[in-house]
Amino acid sequence: MRYFIITGASKGLGEGIAMALLDEDHHLFCISRNENRDLVKLASARNCPIEFHLFDLAKTRDIDSLVKQIFTGIDKSKAEGIYLINNAGIIDPVKRVEDCNSDEVNLHISINLTAPMLLCSAFIKHTADMSTEKRILNISSGAASNPYYGWSCYCTGKSGLEMFGRCISEEQKSEEYPVQTISVAPGVIDTGMQKIIRGTSERDFIHREKFVDLKESGQLVPPSLAGKRLASLLLSPKFPDGQSIDIRDTY
């Protein structure tokens, strides 16, 4: 049995990843604020165990308890592999730095950076004695290395997450049973986040028209296709530990 912990699995890219991993030999733990009943039905049809843990990742102090609860459902003696996919994230606030207030900045960093850091930490603690395959896939973005007008929070969070992943890989090299970690930019996916971007003003995001054109010209990647690509990479024998990659360079 392979176990997968997926954040933001109720919609968008997270749903696409979860759908790609539905298999009778897989057990999915989905962390999101809402349950995706269609995904649960599909999992049942494919004889794939799935559990939704309804949780707001902004409540970072409760993440340790959440992970502890999830691991009570994992049979370590039967685990062929265990995987953490940090997918959940928000794009707001999309605006100039001086227009961002403290609540917006704190919420953004809590969800996009602090929460995945704590999830990784707890994941490593709970799997330290496991000799099976252990992998973390952090969903990143081209914004991690390229500054965007109006995306100061988003660029900063993704950049921080990529560096955090590299630090994990460095620390794990000396472990008897290391956890492998990569950060992956998935391309431009047709999700609700893109709708938010297209709805911003030119003052807040001067590249708005570019993203409108991507949608109107059909260049956005469907979440289901992106999910298949990421699932394939996650389980690949050539998993590029310690690297930050763009999925478009692989597929």
TITORSE-539186 format. One record per residue (C-alpha): residue in one letter; x, y, z. Coordinates in steps of 0.5 Angstrom, whole numbers, plus 500, padded with zeros to 3 digits. Layout:
BEGIN
NODE  rest    X    Y    Z
NODE     A    X    Y    Z
...
//
This chain:
BEGIN
NODE  rest    X    Y    Z
NODE     M  500  500  500
NODE     R  502  507  498
NODE     Y  500  513  503
NODE     F  499  520  500
NODE     I  498  526  504
NODE     I  495  532  499
NODE     T  493  539  501
NODE     G  488  543  498
NODE     A  485  536  495
NODE     S  478  539  494
NODE     K  479  543  488
NODE     G  484  545  482
NODE     L  490  542  482
NODE     G  490  538  488
NODE     E  484  535  486
NODE     G  487  533  479
NODE     I  493  530  483
NODE     A  488  526  487
NODE     M  485  524  481
NODE     A  491  521  478
NODE     L  493  517  484
NODE     L  486  514  485
NODE     D  488  506  485
NODE     E  486  500  490
NODE     D  494  500  492
NODE     H  494  507  494
NODE     H  491  511  501
NODE     L  489  518  500
NODE     F  489  523  506
NODE     C  486  529  503
NODE     I  487  536  507
NODE     S  482  541  505
NODE     R  477  546  508
NODE     N  471  542  504
NODE     E  470  535  502
NODE     N  470  533  495
NODE     R  464  528  494
NODE     D  465  527  487
NODE     L  472  525  488
NODE     V  470  520  494
NODE     K  465  517  490
NODE     L  470  516  484
NODE     A  475  513  489
NODE     S  470  508  492
NODE     A  469  506  485
NODE     R  476  505  484
NODE     N  477  501  491
NODE     C  481  507  493
NODE     P  481  508  501
NODE     I  480  516  501
NODE     E  480  520  507
NODE     F  478  528  508
NODE     H  481  532  514
NODE     L  477  538  514
NODE     F  482  543  516
NODE     D  484  551  515
NODE     L  492  551  514
NODE     A  492  558  517
NODE     K  491  555  523
NODE     T  498  553  524
NODE     R  499  551  531
NODE     D  494  545  530
NODE     I  498  542  524
NODE     D  502  538  529
NODE     S  496  535  532
NODE     L  493  534  525
NODE     V  499  530  522
NODE     K  499  526  528
NODE     Q  491  524  527
NODE     I  493  522  520
NODE     F  499  518  522
NODE     T  494  514  526
NODE     G  491  511  520
NODE     I  498  509  517
NODE     D  500  502  517
NODE     K  507  503  517
NODE     S  509  495  517
NODE     K  505  495  510
NODE     A  507  502  507
NODE     E  511  501  501
NODE     G  512  509  500
NODE     I  509  515  504
NODE     Y  508  522  500
NODE     L  507  529  502
NODE     I  504  534  497
NODE     N  504  541  499
NODE     N  499  544  494
NODE     A  495  548  498
NODE     G  496  556  497
NODE     I  493  562  495
NODE     I  494  568  491
NODE     D  491  574  495
NODE     P  493  579  496
NODE     V  495  581  489
NODE     K  497  589  489
NODE     R  503  593  490
NODE     V  507  592  497
NODE     E  504  599  500
NODE     D  497  597  499
NODE     C  498  590  503
NODE     N  495  590  510
NODE     S  498  586  516
NODE     D  492  581  516
NODE     E  493  580  508
NODE     V  501  578  509
NODE     N  500  574  515
NODE     L  495  570  512
NODE     H  498  569  506
NODE     I  505  567  509
NODE     S  501  562  514
NODE     I  498  558  508
NODE     N  503  559  503
NODE     L  510  558  507
NODE     T  509  557  514
NODE     A  504  551  514
NODE     P  508  547  509
NODE     M  514  548  513
NODE     L  510  545  519
NODE     L  507  539  515
NODE     C  514  537  512
NODE     S  517  538  519
NODE     A  512  533  522
NODE     F  512  528  516
NODE     I  519  527  517
NODE     K  518  526  525
NODE     H  513  521  524
NODE     T  517  517  518
NODE     A  524  518  521
NODE     D  524  510  523
NODE     M  521  508  516
NODE     S  526  505  511
NODE     T  520  505  506
NODE     E  520  510  500
NODE     K  519  517  503
NODE     R  518  523  498
NODE     I  515  531  499
NODE     L  513  534  493
NODE     N  512  542  494
NODE     I  508  546  489
NODE     S  512  552  487
NODE     S  512  557  481
NODE     G  516  561  476
NODE     A  514  566  481
NODE     A  519  563  486
NODE     S  525  566  482
NODE     N  522  571  478
NODE     P  519  578  481
NODE     Y  512  580  479
NODE     Y  509  587  480
NODE     G  503  586  485
NODE     W  505  579  487
NODE     S  510  581  493
NODE     C  507  576  497
NODE     Y  506  570  492
NODE     C  513  571  490
NODE     T  516  571  497
NODE     G  512  565  499
NODE     K  514  560  493
NODE     S  521  563  494
NODE     G  522  561  501
NODE     L  518  554  500
NODE     E  524  552  495
NODE     M  529  554  499
NODE     F  526  550  505
NODE     G  526  544  501
NODE     R  533  545  499
NODE     C  535  545  506
NODE     I  531  539  508
NODE     S  535  535  502
NODE     E  541  537  505
NODE     E  539  535  512
NODE     Q  537  528  510
NODE     K  543  526  506
NODE     S  546  524  513
NODE     E  540  520  515
NODE     E  540  512  515
NODE     Y  532  513  512
NODE     P  532  520  508
NODE     V  526  523  506
NODE     Q  527  526  499
NODE     T  524  533  497
NODE     I  523  537  490
NODE     S  520  543  488
NODE     V  516  543  482
NODE     A  513  549  478
NODE     P  507  546  475
NODE     G  506  551  469
NODE     V  500  555  468
NODE     I  494  551  470
NODE     D  486  553  469
NODE     T  484  554  476
NODE     G  480  559  481
NODE     M  487  562  482
NODE     Q  487  564  475
NODE     K  480  567  475
NODE     I  482  571  481
NODE     I  488  574  477
NODE     R  484  576  471
NODE     G  479  579  476
NODE     T  485  584  479
NODE     S  486  591  476
NODE     E  491  594  472
NODE     R  494  598  478
NODE     D  495  592  482
NODE     F  497  587  477
NODE     I  500  590  470
NODE     H  501  583  467
NODE     R  493  582  468
NODE     E  492  582  460
NODE     K  497  577  459
NODE     F  493  572  463
NODE     V  487  574  460
NODE     D  490  572  453
NODE     L  492  565  456
NODE     K  485  563  458
NODE     E  482  566  452
NODE     S  487  563  447
NODE     G  486  556  451
NODE     Q  493  556  453
NODE     L  492  554  460
NODE     V  493  547  462
NODE     P  487  543  465
NODE     P  488  541  472
NODE     S  487  533  471
NODE     L  493  533  466
NODE     A  497  537  470
NODE     G  495  532  476
NODE     K  497  526  472
NODE     R  504  529  470
NODE     L  506  531  477
NODE     A  503  524  480
NODE     S  508  521  475
NODE     L  514  525  477
NODE     L  512  523  484
NODE     L  513  516  483
NODE     S  518  516  478
NODE     P  525  512  479
NODE     K  528  518  477
NODE     F  526  523  482
NODE     P  530  529  482
NODE     D  532  530  490
NODE     G  534  537  492
NODE     Q  532  540  486
NODE     S  527  546  484
NODE     I  524  544  477
NODE     D  519  546  472
NODE     I  514  541  470
NODE     R  514  543  463
NODE     D  522  541  462
NODE     T  520  534  463
NODE     Y  513  533  459
//
